[in-house]
Amino acid sequence: MKPRRIPHHSATEAQRQRILIALRAGPKTSMDLRKLGIYQHSVRVFELRKAGYSIKTDRVTLTDHDGFQHRGCAMYELESEPSDKGAK
């Protein structure tokens, strides 16, 4: 079976879905999310939080493929998802 391909849509909802799929697999950095085509990751994470997702942000120093350090990059971790218990 082929792995599920995540479409690189620029639509806001598609970007939020790519973030959720990525975070469900484990913590991701801002660089990781850029590789997924999500350049306004902080805005998308804000929208997910507003929708009830608990996403922790830590600041880390990353080194890119050219050896340059980037201080204060975001490391996102999905802590919990909204529950549907109140929905009818």
Backbone bond lengths (Angstrom), bond angles and torsions (degrees), N, CA, C in turn:
res aa  C-N    CA-C-N  psi(-1)  N-CA   C-N-CA  omega(-1)  CA-C   N-CA-C  phi
1 M - - - 1.437 - - 1.528 109.15 -
2 K 1.326 116.74 133.92 1.455 121.31 179.57 1.522 110.61 -73.43
3 P 1.349 116.76 144.93 1.467 117.97 174.96 1.519 110.23 -65.93
4 R 1.318 115.48 147.19 1.464 120.66 -178.83 1.516 110.09 -66.62
5 R 1.313 116.80 126.56 1.468 122.11 179.92 1.520 108.66 -88.35
6 I 1.323 115.50 132.02 1.452 121.05 178.41 1.511 107.93 -93.28
7 P 1.332 118.69 116.44 1.459 119.51 -178.28 1.522 111.75 -63.58
8 H 1.334 116.07 140.50 1.463 121.31 180.00 1.521 109.92 -91.74
9 H 1.285 115.75 54.93 1.455 123.25 176.21 1.504 109.25 -71.86
10 S 1.313 117.53 145.95 1.458 119.13 176.09 1.522 111.68 -92.29
11 A 1.328 117.19 -3.96 1.460 120.43 179.14 1.526 110.08 -60.94
12 T 1.315 115.61 142.19 1.462 122.23 -176.65 1.522 112.02 -53.66
13 E 1.318 117.95 -48.30 1.468 120.92 -178.13 1.531 110.82 -63.69
14 A 1.318 117.61 -38.77 1.464 120.77 178.48 1.529 110.34 -63.85
15 Q 1.326 117.06 -38.72 1.462 120.49 178.11 1.526 111.13 -65.84
16 R 1.317 116.63 -41.93 1.474 119.24 178.05 1.526 110.49 -62.85
17 Q 1.312 117.39 -40.01 1.465 120.58 179.02 1.525 111.18 -65.29
18 R 1.329 117.62 -39.31 1.473 120.52 177.72 1.524 110.63 -64.31
19 I 1.325 116.85 -39.16 1.471 120.12 177.58 1.525 109.98 -63.15
20 L 1.324 117.31 -46.56 1.471 120.03 -179.38 1.519 111.83 -61.98
21 I 1.317 117.76 -44.13 1.465 121.06 178.56 1.525 109.90 -60.25
22 A 1.335 116.34 -43.39 1.459 120.42 -179.54 1.529 111.27 -66.20
23 L 1.333 117.48 -46.02 1.463 120.68 -177.41 1.524 112.58 -69.32
24 R 1.320 117.34 -28.07 1.472 119.29 176.55 1.524 110.98 -65.85
25 A 1.339 116.62 -23.49 1.463 121.23 178.03 1.524 111.92 -85.17
26 G 1.339 117.18 -13.60 1.457 120.91 178.90 1.516 111.16 142.91
27 P 1.337 117.28 172.87 1.463 121.15 -178.46 1.529 111.53 -57.82
28 K 1.328 115.32 146.99 1.464 121.48 179.92 1.522 109.50 -135.34
29 T 1.319 116.03 146.27 1.454 121.78 176.96 1.522 109.88 -92.54
30 S 1.331 115.17 168.40 1.459 119.76 176.10 1.531 110.07 -60.28
31 M 1.319 117.76 -34.42 1.467 120.51 177.33 1.523 111.08 -65.91
32 D 1.328 117.05 -39.74 1.471 120.90 177.05 1.527 110.04 -59.11
33 L 1.336 115.90 -44.98 1.462 120.08 -177.53 1.520 111.61 -68.65
34 R 1.326 117.39 -33.33 1.469 119.95 176.08 1.522 110.80 -63.64
35 K 1.335 116.22 -37.07 1.466 119.96 177.61 1.522 111.03 -63.15
36 L 1.331 116.78 -23.87 1.466 121.69 177.51 1.527 111.50 -88.10
37 G 1.320 117.35 3.78 1.458 121.15 178.83 1.516 114.49 84.63
38 I 1.324 116.78 21.22 1.464 121.44 -179.10 1.525 107.47 -110.52
39 Y 1.325 116.78 101.17 1.451 120.92 -174.56 1.518 112.83 -94.85
40 Q 1.307 119.02 -23.54 1.465 122.54 175.73 1.534 108.70 -106.24
41 H 1.316 114.87 54.56 1.465 120.63 -174.79 1.513 112.47 -61.24
42 S 1.323 118.15 -35.60 1.469 119.31 -178.35 1.525 111.22 -65.47
43 V 1.324 117.18 -35.56 1.467 121.03 177.57 1.521 109.95 -68.96
44 R 1.329 117.12 -44.49 1.471 120.69 179.70 1.523 110.73 -63.65
45 V 1.344 118.49 -40.14 1.469 121.52 178.13 1.521 109.78 -65.29
46 F 1.329 117.74 -40.28 1.467 121.68 176.16 1.527 109.95 -57.71
47 E 1.336 117.26 -44.60 1.467 121.49 179.79 1.528 111.13 -63.92
48 L 1.332 116.70 -39.65 1.466 119.96 178.07 1.526 111.12 -65.81
49 R 1.307 116.69 -39.52 1.470 119.75 176.90 1.520 110.47 -62.55
50 K 1.318 116.00 -42.22 1.466 120.70 178.83 1.530 111.14 -62.23
51 A 1.345 116.76 -28.89 1.462 122.08 178.76 1.527 112.41 -83.27
52 G 1.348 117.49 0.41 1.459 120.37 175.02 1.515 115.91 108.34
53 Y 1.321 118.76 1.16 1.461 121.29 177.94 1.525 108.74 -82.42
54 S 1.330 116.15 136.80 1.453 120.62 175.64 1.529 107.34 -97.31
55 I 1.328 115.48 112.08 1.461 121.37 -177.60 1.518 107.83 -124.85
56 K 1.316 115.21 119.68 1.466 122.16 179.83 1.533 108.72 -86.29
57 T 1.334 115.92 140.22 1.463 121.24 176.57 1.520 109.20 -121.79
58 D 1.321 115.89 126.87 1.458 122.66 172.01 1.519 107.54 -117.13
59 R 1.311 116.67 154.06 1.463 121.57 176.38 1.528 108.63 -100.48
60 V 1.331 115.94 129.95 1.458 122.14 -176.89 1.527 109.81 -133.20
61 T 1.316 115.90 164.04 1.456 122.07 173.06 1.523 107.36 -103.95
62 L 1.326 115.97 126.43 1.460 121.93 -179.31 1.519 109.78 -115.42
63 T 1.320 115.95 151.77 1.457 121.64 174.75 1.519 107.62 -114.30
64 D 1.339 116.83 125.16 1.466 119.85 -178.40 1.523 110.77 -81.60
65 H 1.333 116.16 179.15 1.464 121.43 -175.26 1.536 112.86 -66.63
66 D 1.330 118.02 -15.19 1.464 121.79 176.15 1.525 112.38 -94.51
67 G 1.324 117.22 0.78 1.453 121.29 178.14 1.518 114.88 90.20
68 F 1.323 117.83 5.13 1.464 121.14 179.53 1.526 110.23 -84.11
69 Q 1.329 115.86 137.77 1.457 120.56 178.32 1.521 110.31 -89.93
70 H 1.319 114.66 141.66 1.461 122.21 177.54 1.527 106.88 -124.19
71 R 1.327 115.84 108.52 1.467 120.94 -178.51 1.526 110.58 -87.08
72 G 1.301 115.97 148.15 1.462 121.20 175.60 1.512 114.96 77.14
73 C 1.330 117.14 20.35 1.470 119.90 176.88 1.528 109.07 -73.41
74 A 1.311 114.80 152.24 1.462 119.80 -178.84 1.526 111.23 -84.62
75 M 1.323 114.89 139.80 1.466 122.98 170.90 1.522 105.28 -120.59
76 Y 1.330 116.66 113.71 1.456 122.56 -176.23 1.528 110.20 -99.66
77 E 1.330 115.27 141.13 1.462 121.27 176.86 1.525 109.07 -138.23
78 L 1.314 116.22 126.02 1.466 121.99 178.18 1.521 108.04 -78.32
79 E 1.345 115.58 117.01 1.465 120.37 -179.16 1.514 112.18 -94.71
80 S 1.338 117.24 -38.49 1.457 120.47 178.23 1.520 109.59 -160.00
81 E 1.321 114.29 160.14 1.465 121.65 178.86 1.523 108.91 -114.10
82 P 1.337 116.53 155.55 1.463 118.40 -179.84 1.526 110.14 -63.18
83 S 1.328 115.66 144.71 1.467 119.29 178.12 1.510 109.96 -93.34
84 D 1.314 115.88 152.25 1.466 121.37 178.66 1.523 110.81 -100.23
85 K 1.325 118.25 16.10 1.466 121.64 -174.68 1.529 112.59 -60.85
86 G 1.323 117.01 -32.71 1.460 119.75 -179.31 1.511 113.43 -85.13
87 A 1.340 117.50 -9.43 1.479 120.54 -177.17 1.524 110.61 -77.55
88 K 1.332 115.05 146.36 1.469 119.28 178.32 1.492 110.14 -119.15
